[in-house]
Amino acid sequence: MVTRVEVSTSGLEGWLEDITKLGLDVDEAVHRALRAGAAVAKDGLRRRVPKDTHNLEFHLHATEVKQEDNTSFVLVGVMEDDGSPVDAETARYANSQEYGTSSMAAQPYVRPTIEEDKGAIKKAMRDELKGVLGE
């Protein structure tokens, strides 16, 4: 199981069309918006992650913006600071905390962040695009 969130510009197409019409750099605008959304997501994860050993908290990172074909995205979650996977023990612990085990109740931090902060993540991205448009 993956203990990270993918932040994308889904639902922001109208803003991106306006940026294109003005002849502005769409890729740069998308990257700025993704970084803003990722920062909100990372803050939400940090607020909610179990802090027993602080190991998960220390492994919460956001990647640089990645691009595959015409899709740009950022990953936020439990990983090394360079975006590579964490060691097996940390990965197992992260998943055990998120989903629980037969002997331990779940202490979810990824799913609540997605559910509760989705609006704030999109708002941060919209606000960044508005800034690009000079609004």
C-alpha angles and dihedrals in degrees: 000000000000119000099200142083129234113219115203138169093247109147095022097089094118092058091048091051090054090051090050092049090055091052093242124148103274095188092054091047091050091049092050091049093048092050090051092050092046091053091055092047092049091050090051092051091049092052093051106034115109108256101200094123098002088230093121092044090053090051097052108114143148122226125229113265110287126202128203114178105312095339123098121188146158127218118217124185146061107354141108116284090258090056095255121133120275122242117285094256093054091045091052091047092049092052093044090054094046098044105018128227135245088273102034134053118237120261097194119199104156099052095045090050091053093046100041102033100039091102093047091049092052091044092054089050093047091048090052091051090048088054090053088052091048094243 
